[in-house]
Amino acid sequence: MKLLLCSLLLGTALRAFCGPAAVGSVSVRTPATENRNVTVYYRVPKDYNPARQENYRVLVIFGGRNCSGKGEAGGGLGWGDWADEQGVFLVSPGFKNDDYWDPKKWSGRALLHALDAIKKRYRICTEKLLYYGYSAGSQAANLFPAWRADLTRAWVSHACGVFHNPSARMKAVPGLVTCGDADVSRYVISRRFVEENRRYGVNIIWKSFPNVPHDVPPDSLKLARAFLTYYHRLYFSDLSGNKFGRIEKQEVRFVGDDVENLYYPANSPLAKNIMEEDQVLFPSEAIAAAWGKKAK
């Protein structure tokens, strides 16, 4: 009887922990002119369990310029389904103007304060963050990782107009850059950034989308999710709270041809024939398959 009662109590407790996704917010004060009080929204993934041994990963999403963050944290663009599947918190700040994409000025500290506030409520990992951003948000999505590389696991920028200065210190922070080729100025800026990083031995995965203007094509989201899923799962040890996986030089398993949109095993003779400026290097086939087509 006692065993049965304990089992029933345990079952009730677990049901209390596991439930539907929920959206909340925290407020942060800053010294910025137009951002005295910033609201930062967050989404708790479905079936969140505070009794779980590991913490939960955080994906910081920066939407378009001056967005409130509510829609992004609410799971827009399909990120809600992905977050539930992966067990990831979505966090999105409502920064406005004041050069918010530059974290050194004020927004970086504001985000960290918001994460600390959320951490008081939920078991989240704030030491190895994922970032995703599009348009003006894509600027923050790469500038924030460069500001605090030690707190970043991986980042994605789509249709970006401002990047951090390429540096060898970013070798251990995987990045993905995507852009539509009809978004001409940002396409040129993005492509140049990827090429400049190669001089420092930093592999930024690059993907352009033909005839796509300044918007977010579904295939760019598919690739972003495959990329972030890979690094989230590969370094699940980040979530233990006392052990962080260190990214050394990763093995290149597949090579893509940016011109042909085809990818090959890295040891394939055809892969070796791809011109260096057209090569895209992948650590996994899951990312390569989301990027392009497998050569026959």
N, C-alpha and C positions, 0 to 999 in steps of 0.2 A: 504493500500500500504506500509506504514511504517512497519507494523507488518510482512508483507511478505518479505520485504527487510531484516529485522533483522533475520528472520528465514533462509533466504538464506545465509546470512553472517555467522550465527552460524553453518549451515551445512557445509559450506566451511572450517571453522576453525576446526571442528571436523574431517573432512576428512584429513586435513593437519596433525593432530596429529596422526591419525591411519594409519598404513601402514605396509609393510613387515618387517620381522626381519632384523637387520643390525648388522654387526660386526665392532668394532672399537678398538682402542688401546691407551694406555697412556704410557709414558716413565718415569721411576723413577731412580734417581741416588742413589747409595748405597756405603758404604765403603768396600764392599766385593771385594776380589781379582779378581774373574772371573765374577763378576756381577756389574761392574761399572755403566752400563746403562741397566736396566731391562725393557723389554717390557711386559706389562700386557694387555692381550686382554679381551674384554668384548662383550657380545651379548645383544642387545636391543630386547626384546620380540616383537613379532608381535602385532600390534595395540596398541603400547605404547601411552599413553595419558598424557602429562605433566599437563593437567588441572584436572586430577583425584585428588580427595581429599586425598587419601592415597598414601604413598610412595610405591615403588616397592621393593620386597624382593630380596636379592642377594644370589645366590648359588655359592660358591667358589669351583672350581673344580681343583684338583691337578692330573695331568696325571702321566704317568710312568716317570722314572728317566730322568731328563734333557730334558723333552719335551718342545716345544716352547710355548705351551698353546693355539696356534691358533686353532688347531683342536678341542680341548676340548671346548673352548669358542664358536667355530662355531656351536656347537650342536652335536658333535660326540657321539656315543654310545646311540643315541636316546634322549639325554638330550634337544635337541632343541625343539622337539615336546612337551615334558613335560613342558619346560619353557614357551612356547607359551600358552599352556593350563592353566597354573597356573599364568601367568603374572609375571615371575621371570627373573631377569637379571642373565646371566652366566658370571662369571669372572674367568680367568685362567692366572696365572703368568708364565712367561718363566724363572723360576729360574734354575740355573745350578751349581752343585757341591757346594763348600763352606758350606757344611752341611746345605743346605737351608731348610731342614725339621725341623730344630731347630729354632723356631721363635725368641728366645731370642737373638740370635747372630746378625742378621741383617734383615732376611727375613720378620719377623713380622712387623717391622716398614715400610718396603718397601711396603707390601701389604696394610697397613693402609693409606700410602701416596697415593697409586694408587686409592684406594676407594674414598679418599677425592677429587682427581682430577676428577674421574668419576662423583662424586656427584655434581660437579660444572656444569656438562653438563646435568645431568638427575636426576630425583626425585627418588633416591634410599635410602633405609634404611641401614645404616652402623652400627647400634647398635645391631641388632639381626640377625647374619649371619647363613646360612646353609653351611655345608662343605661336600664334597664328594671327596674321593681319592682312587686310586688303585695302587698297587705295591709300589714304592718309594713314590708316591703321597699320599698313604694311611697313611704314617707316618706323613706327614704334616697335613693330615685331622683330626688327633686326637691330635697332639702336639699343633697345633694352638688353638683349643678350650680350651685346658688345660692352655695355656699361658694367654688367655684373655677369661675366662669363662663368664665374664659379657657381652661380645659382641657376644655370641654364642647362637643360638636357638637349633640346633641339628647337629649331625655329623655322618658320615658313613665312615668306613675304610674297604677296601677289600684287602685281601692278604698282610697283614701288617707285617713288620719285626721289627719295633720299636714303642713302646707305651709309653705314659706318665706314671708316677708313680700313681697307684691307690690312690684315696683320697676321703674322704667324701665330700669335697667341690664340687665334680663333680655330686652330686646327682641331681642338678637342670639343668644338661646339658645332655639331652637324647642322647644315643649313640647306634649305630648298628655296629657289627663286623661280617664280613663274610669271608670265606676262603674255597678253595677246599681242600679236605683231602689228595689229592695226592701232594699237595704243602707242603710236610711234615714238614719242619722246621717252616714255617710260620703258619701252622695249629697248631702246638704245642704251639708256642708263643702266638697266638691269643686265643686259648682255655684257657691257663694259665692266660692271662690278664683278661678275662671275669670272671673266678673263683675268682681271687684275688679281683676284684671289689666288689663281693658279701660280702666279709668280712667287707666292709665299708658301706654296705647298698646301693650300687650303682647298679642299674639294667641296664646292657648292654644286649641288645637283640643279640642273637648269632645264626648263621646259617652256617652249613658246607655243602659242595656239594660233593657227592661221585664221586670218580675217576676223579676229576677235578684238573689239574695241575696249574701252575702259569699263569692263564689268567682270563678273566672276563666273566663268564657264563651269559647268558641272564636272568636267574632266579634271579641272584644276583642283577641285575639292576632293575628288577621288584620289588623286595623287597625294595631296596634302595629308589625307587621312591614312593612306598606306605608309607614308613616310613617318608620321608621328606615332602610328601604331608600332612600327618596327622598333623605334628607339624606346618607347614606353615599355614594351615587353622585354626587349633585350636587357634593359637595365632596371628590371623590376626590383632589384636589390636596393635601389635608391629609397624604396618605400619602407625599408626595415627600420629606418631611423638611426642606424649606427654604422651603415656601410654604404658607400657610394661607389658605383663602378666607374673606373677611369677609362676614358676612351683614348686608346693609343691609335696608331695608324691602322685603319681598318682594311681588311683584305677586300680587294676589288673582285667581285664574283661575276659581274656582267658589265658590258660596255655598250652604250647606246650610240647610234649615229644620229646626230641632231638634224641632219639634212634629210635622211631617209625615214626617220622615226622608227627605226628597227634596233633591236638590241641582240647581242650575241654573248655567249659564254666568254669570259675574259681570256681563256686559253685558246679561243678559236683563231685560226689564221686570218679570217675575215675581220675580226675585231682589231687585229694589229694593223690592218690596212686603212682604218678610219683616220682621217686627218686629225691631228691633235686638237685643233681649235673646234672640231665638231664632235669630240668625244664627250660622253656623259658617263660618269663612273658610278656604279651601284654596288652596295654591300649585300643586297638580297634580290632574289627574283620577284618577290612580292612588290617591291618598289619599281623595279624595271617593268613589270607587267602593267602596273598602273600608269607608267610613263609612256609606253609605246607598244609595238608589236614584236613578238619573237620572230627572228629571222628563221626561215625554213632551210 
